[in-house]
Amino acid sequence: MRNTAGIILGGGQGVRLMPLTRERAKPAVGFAGKYRLIDIAMSNCINSGIKRLFVLTQFLSASLHRHIMQTYQFDTFTDGFVDILAAEQTGQSEGWFQGTADAVRATLHHTTYFESEQMLVLAGDHLYRMDFGPLVRSHRESKADITLCVQPVPRAEATRLGLLSVDRTGAVESFVEKPSDPAVIDRFVAPEHLFERMGVEFASGQCLASMGIYVFEPHVLREMLEDTSHTDFGSQIIPAAIGRYRVQAWPFTGYWKDIGTVGSFYEANIALAQPDPSYPLYQPRWPIYTRARSLAPSRVVRSEIRDCLLVEGSDITGAHIEDSIVGMRSIVRQGSHLKGVVMLGCDFYEGEQDLDGGTPPKCNLPPMGIGRHCIIERAIIDKNARIGDGVVIRDKTGAPDLKAETHWVRDGITIIPKGVVIPPRTEI
């Protein structure tokens, strides 16, 4: 694996996650109160033995760059490195990345500078735990030019994923990206004997979908990117490769989730605090790495906490919290009730200078965190929010999407954007 290069795509706008992506790239969005989404892909690579890592960035990338630089540093006695490749102006190109494939094409002279046996291309915003060793081994043993990670999905999810059909050897015969026509989806409903042969659990009527994880032979990747009109892997590169190269499917049987929407992001976070979660944060010998912080243990005083994750540095006094994530440095004060709340935490404590060089808050603002006697249900509270005393945020399940000055509603979830101030006794 030491001769496999990992290319992590981290430059998307993330419009489906707005307003969480209003000030940061999608892979930089907080997760589980202490991590960032990019940590999942980075940790999977490092734990798999892949330590030649390239992260391609473009939109609102400053916080993502800062996090990577502060977190992922290999010592001088290994040949590992993390190289951040932002969109750059060159003699051949003056524009931004036009898609996933265009980003890899524009940075190919950097990613192929070191000779690699295989090149692994993956997204920086999916939730899963995968050892890439068996994937790369299967790719080599099958003498494939390209290998796609695949998983069965319900028909209802087929419109947002790439679907494929395979023959008895696992070779990909056809591929379609995010089909909307029901007749097309019907053609990609996989026969049950296919899943049985691949050793994958299934339910009737499921389709075989691409997970957006690709292994390329370096010369094949270079050849496929010669056509500059092809800017996206799913809709252009992979379909064009079928029939021209040996494209294999590799089934993944573990948990995998695309958390690119507010609804999926919220549900994935809340599920972490439930009994027997599908994606446990702890697994022996497979840690999720993130930036190390010297924070005090969380303090819980005269409170009732049920089915929650409490991250270090938090302070909870006289509160009732259930089915929630309490992020780092979060403050929840006397008499407040939280249910189904994802708190992404704070970048600094009250009175400290913030990361952007700001000054301590004025005395007329509510203090950092959640005030006294608040009722908050089914909400995402982004970093550094100030919620005054007596604020009420009700469950918005079934409500239409809304964009207001102090909050958004998407997928029936109320989102309080980063740094927003909610005045005391506000009702949302």
C-alpha positions in Angstrom: 0.0 0.0 0.0 3.0 2.3 0.4 3.1 2.7 -3.4 -0.6 3.6 -3.7 -1.4 7.3 -3.9 -4.6 8.6 -2.4 -6.4 11.5 -4.1 -9.1 13.0 -1.9 -11.6 15.4 -3.6 -12.3 18.2 -1.2 -13.3 21.1 -3.3 -17.1 21.0 -3.9 -19.4 23.9 -3.0 -21.7 21.7 -0.9 -24.9 23.6 -1.8 -27.1 20.8 -0.4 -25.5 21.4 3.0 -26.1 25.1 3.1 -25.9 27.0 5.5 -23.3 24.7 7.1 -21.1 25.3 4.0 -21.7 29.1 3.8 -18.2 29.8 5.3 -16.4 26.5 4.7 -15.9 23.7 2.2 -18.1 20.6 2.6 -15.2 18.4 3.9 -14.5 21.0 6.6 -18.0 20.7 8.1 -17.9 19.5 11.7 -19.1 15.9 12.5 -19.9 14.2 15.8 -19.0 17.4 17.7 -15.2 17.1 17.4 -14.2 15.8 13.9 -14.5 17.2 10.4 -15.9 15.2 7.4 -12.4 15.1 5.8 -11.1 13.1 8.8 -13.1 10.0 7.7 -11.3 9.7 4.3 -7.9 10.7 5.7 -8.2 8.2 8.6 -9.3 5.4 6.2 -6.2 6.0 4.0 -3.8 6.3 6.9 -5.1 3.2 8.7 -4.9 1.3 5.4 -1.2 2.1 5.0 -1.7 4.8 2.3 0.5 7.7 3.3 1.0 9.5 0.0 -2.1 11.7 0.2 -3.2 14.6 -2.1 -6.2 16.7 -1.1 -7.7 18.8 -3.9 -9.5 21.9 -2.8 -11.2 24.9 -4.3 -14.2 26.6 -2.6 -13.9 28.3 0.8 -10.8 26.2 1.6 -9.0 28.2 4.3 -10.4 26.4 7.3 -10.0 23.0 5.6 -6.3 23.8 4.8 -5.8 24.9 8.4 -7.3 21.8 9.8 -5.3 19.5 7.6 -2.0 21.3 8.3 -2.6 21.2 12.1 -3.7 17.6 12.1 -1.8 15.4 9.6 1.9 15.6 9.9 4.1 12.6 9.3 7.5 12.3 10.9 10.8 12.6 8.9 11.5 8.8 9.2 8.6 7.9 6.8 8.1 8.7 3.2 4.5 9.8 3.9 3.1 13.2 3.2 -0.1 15.2 2.8 -0.1 17.6 -0.1 -2.9 20.2 -0.4 -3.5 21.1 -4.1 -5.7 24.1 -4.6 -6.9 25.3 -8.0 -4.1 27.3 -9.6 -3.6 29.4 -12.6 -1.2 27.9 -15.1 0.0 28.4 -18.7 -2.5 25.8 -19.8 -5.5 26.7 -17.6 -6.7 29.9 -16.0 -10.1 28.7 -14.6 -11.5 26.9 -11.7 -12.0 23.1 -11.5 -15.0 22.3 -13.6 -15.7 18.9 -11.9 -14.2 16.0 -10.1 -12.3 14.7 -13.2 -11.2 18.2 -14.1 -9.7 18.7 -10.7 -7.7 15.5 -11.0 -6.6 16.4 -14.5 -5.4 19.9 -13.5 -3.3 18.5 -10.7 -2.0 15.4 -12.4 1.5 16.7 -12.8 1.6 16.9 -9.0 -0.1 13.6 -8.1 2.0 11.6 -10.6 5.3 13.3 -9.7 6.0 10.3 -7.4 5.7 6.9 -9.2 2.7 5.0 -7.9 1.5 1.5 -8.6 -2.2 2.4 -8.3 -4.1 5.7 -7.7 -7.1 5.7 -5.3 -9.6 8.5 -6.0 -12.3 9.2 -3.3 -14.6 11.8 -2.0 -13.9 13.8 1.2 -17.5 13.9 2.5 -18.7 10.3 2.9 -19.2 8.4 6.1 -17.7 4.8 6.2 -14.8 2.8 7.6 -12.9 0.8 4.9 -9.6 -1.0 4.7 -8.5 -0.1 1.2 -6.0 -3.0 1.2 -8.5 -5.7 0.0 -9.8 -3.3 -2.6 -6.3 -2.7 -4.1 -5.4 -6.4 -3.8 -8.6 -7.4 -5.7 -7.8 -4.7 -8.3 -4.3 -6.2 -8.9 -5.4 -9.8 -8.9 -8.2 -9.2 -11.4 -5.7 -7.3 -13.6 -8.3 -4.5 -13.8 -7.6 -1.1 -15.3 -10.2 0.6 -13.1 -12.0 -0.8 -10.1 -15.2 0.7 -8.6 -16.4 0.2 -5.0 -20.1 -0.8 -5.2 -22.9 -1.4 -2.7 -26.6 -2.4 -3.1 -29.0 0.4 -2.4 -32.8 0.7 -2.3 -34.5 1.8 -5.5 -35.6 5.0 -3.7 -32.0 6.2 -3.5 -31.1 5.3 -7.1 -31.7 8.8 -8.4 -28.8 10.3 -6.5 -26.2 7.7 -7.2 -24.4 6.1 -10.2 -25.9 2.7 -11.1 -24.1 -0.2 -12.8 -24.6 -3.7 -14.1 -22.0 -6.4 -14.0 -21.4 -9.8 -15.6 -20.7 -13.1 -13.7 -17.0 -12.1 -13.3 -17.7 -8.7 -11.8 -16.8 -6.8 -14.9 -18.9 -3.7 -15.4 -21.1 -3.9 -18.5 -23.0 -0.5 -18.2 -23.1 2.5 -16.0 -25.5 5.5 -15.6 -25.1 8.5 -13.3 -28.1 9.6 -11.2 -30.9 8.4 -13.5 -34.3 10.1 -13.1 -36.2 8.0 -15.6 -38.0 5.1 -13.8 -37.6 2.9 -16.9 -33.8 3.4 -16.8 -33.7 2.6 -13.0 -35.8 -0.6 -13.7 -33.0 -1.8 -16.1 -30.5 -1.6 -13.3 -32.4 -3.5 -10.6 -30.0 -6.3 -9.9 -31.0 -10.0 -9.8 -30.8 -11.5 -6.4 -28.4 -14.2 -7.5 -25.9 -11.4 -8.3 -25.8 -10.2 -4.7 -25.5 -13.8 -3.4 -22.6 -14.5 -5.7 -20.9 -11.2 -4.6 -21.4 -12.1 -0.9 -23.4 -8.9 -0.2 -26.5 -8.7 1.9 -29.5 -7.5 -0.1 -33.2 -6.9 -0.3 -35.4 -7.5 -3.3 -35.5 -4.7 -5.8 -32.2 -3.1 -5.0 -29.7 -1.7 -7.4 -25.9 -1.9 -7.5 -24.6 1.6 -7.0 -21.1 3.2 -7.2 -19.8 4.6 -3.9 -17.6 7.2 -5.7 -14.4 5.3 -4.7 -12.1 4.4 -7.7 -8.8 2.6 -8.2 -7.0 3.5 -11.4 -3.8 2.2 -13.0 -1.8 5.5 -13.4 -1.4 5.3 -17.2 -5.2 4.6 -17.6 -6.1 7.6 -15.5 -3.8 9.8 -17.6 -5.3 8.5 -20.8 -8.9 8.9 -19.7 -8.2 12.5 -18.7 -6.7 13.5 -22.1 -10.2 14.3 -23.3 -10.7 17.8 -21.7 -14.4 17.7 -22.4 -14.8 15.1 -19.7 -15.0 16.9 -16.4 -16.8 14.5 -14.1 -15.9 10.9 -13.1 -19.5 9.5 -12.6 -21.2 11.0 -15.6 -18.4 10.9 -18.2 -15.1 9.2 -17.3 -16.5 5.9 -16.0 -19.1 5.4 -18.8 -16.4 6.2 -21.4 -14.1 3.6 -19.9 -16.5 0.7 -20.2 -15.7 -1.3 -23.3 -12.3 0.5 -23.7 -10.7 -0.7 -20.5 -11.2 -3.5 -18.0 -13.5 -2.0 -15.4 -14.3 -4.2 -12.4 -16.7 -3.9 -9.5 -15.6 -4.5 -5.9 -18.5 -5.0 -3.4 -18.3 -3.3 0.0 -20.3 -4.9 2.8 -19.9 -2.4 5.6 -21.7 0.8 6.5 -21.5 3.6 3.9 -23.5 6.8 3.7 -23.4 9.9 1.6 -24.0 12.8 4.0 -24.2 15.5 1.5 -27.6 16.8 2.4 -28.8 18.4 5.6 -31.2 15.6 6.3 -28.6 12.8 5.9 -26.0 14.8 7.8 -28.4 15.3 10.7 -29.6 11.7 10.8 -26.0 10.3 10.7 -25.0 12.5 13.6 -28.0 11.6 15.8 -27.6 7.9 15.1 -24.1 8.0 16.7 -25.6 8.5 20.1 -28.1 5.7 19.9 -27.7 2.1 21.3 -25.7 -0.1 18.9 -25.1 2.5 16.2 -24.5 1.3 12.6 -21.4 3.4 12.5 -19.6 3.2 15.9 -17.0 5.9 16.3 -14.6 3.5 18.1 -13.2 0.4 16.5 -10.0 -1.3 17.8 -6.9 -0.5 15.8 -8.9 1.8 13.5 -9.1 5.3 15.0 -10.6 8.4 13.5 -7.9 11.0 13.6 -8.5 14.7 14.1 -6.8 17.7 15.5 -5.5 17.2 19.0 -6.7 19.8 21.6 -5.8 20.2 25.2 -9.3 20.7 26.6 -10.7 20.0 30.0 -13.1 17.1 30.6 -16.8 17.9 30.1 -18.6 19.0 33.3 -22.2 18.0 33.9 -23.9 19.4 37.0 -27.5 18.6 38.2 -28.5 17.6 34.7 -30.2 14.7 33.0 -28.4 13.3 29.9 -29.8 10.5 27.8 -28.5 8.9 24.6 -26.0 11.7 23.8 -22.4 12.3 22.8 -20.6 14.8 25.0 -17.3 16.1 23.6 -14.5 17.5 25.8 -14.5 21.0 27.0 -18.3 21.3 27.4 -20.2 22.6 30.5 -23.8 21.6 31.2 -25.6 22.9 34.2 -29.2 22.0 35.2 -30.2 20.9 31.7 -32.1 18.1 30.2 -30.6 16.7 27.0 -31.6 13.6 25.0 -30.8 12.2 21.6 -28.2 14.9 20.9 -24.6 15.7 20.1 -22.9 18.2 22.4 -19.8 19.5 20.6 -16.5 20.7 22.1 -16.6 23.8 24.3 -20.5 23.8 24.2 -22.3 25.6 27.1 -25.9 24.6 28.0 -27.3 26.6 30.9 -29.9 26.1 33.7 -33.4 24.9 32.8 -32.8 24.3 29.1 -34.3 21.2 27.3 -32.7 19.9 24.1 -34.0 17.0 22.1 -32.5 15.8 18.8 -30.0 18.7 18.7 -26.6 18.6 16.9 -24.3 21.2 18.5 -21.1 21.6 16.5 -19.5 23.3 19.4 -17.3 26.4 19.6 -13.9 27.5 18.3 -13.1 29.4 21.5 -14.4 30.0 25.0 -16.2 33.2 26.0 -13.7 36.1 26.3 -11.0 34.5 24.2 -9.9 36.0 20.9 -11.5 34.0 18.0 -9.5 32.3 15.2 -10.2 35.1 12.8 -8.6 37.7 15.0 -11.8 39.2 16.4 -12.2 40.8 19.8 -14.1 39.5 22.8 -17.9 40.0 22.5 -19.6 43.1 23.6 -21.5 42.8 26.9 -24.9 43.4 25.3 -24.7 40.1 23.4 -26.0 36.8 24.8 -23.1 34.7 26.1 -21.7 31.9 24.0 -23.7 28.7 23.9 -27.3 28.1 24.9 -28.9 30.3 27.5 -31.3 29.5 30.4 -34.7 27.9 30.0 -34.5 27.3 26.3 -36.4 24.6 24.4 -34.7 23.3 21.3 -35.9 20.4 19.2 -34.6 18.8 16.0 -32.0 21.4 15.2 -28.4 21.8 14.1 -26.5 24.6 15.9 -23.3 25.6 14.1 -20.2 26.8 15.8 -19.9 30.0 17.9 -23.7 30.6 18.0 -25.2 32.7 20.8 -28.7 31.7 21.9 -30.3 33.9 24.5 -32.4 33.0 27.5 -35.9 31.6 26.9 -35.4 30.9 23.2 -37.8 28.3 21.7 -37.0 26.3 18.6 -39.7 23.8 17.7 -39.6 20.6 15.6 -40.1 21.5 12.0 -40.8 18.1 10.6 -42.9 18.5 7.4 -42.4 22.3 7.3 -41.3 23.9 4.0 -37.7 25.0 3.5 -37.0 28.5 4.8 -34.1 31.0 4.7 -34.3 33.7 7.3 -31.8 36.1 8.8 -31.1 34.1 11.9 -32.0 30.6 10.8 -32.7 28.2 8.0 -35.1 25.3 7.7 -34.1 22.4 5.4 -35.5 18.8 5.4 -37.6 19.7 8.4 -34.5 20.6 10.5 -33.8 24.1 11.9 -30.2 25.2 11.3 -28.6 28.1 13.3 -25.7 29.2 11.1 -22.2 29.8 12.4 -21.8 32.8 14.7 -25.5 33.8 14.6 -27.0 35.6 17.6 -30.5 34.6 18.6 -32.0 37.3 21.0 -33.6 36.2 24.3 -37.2 34.9 24.1 -37.2 34.4 20.4 -39.6 31.7 19.1 -38.7 29.9 15.9 
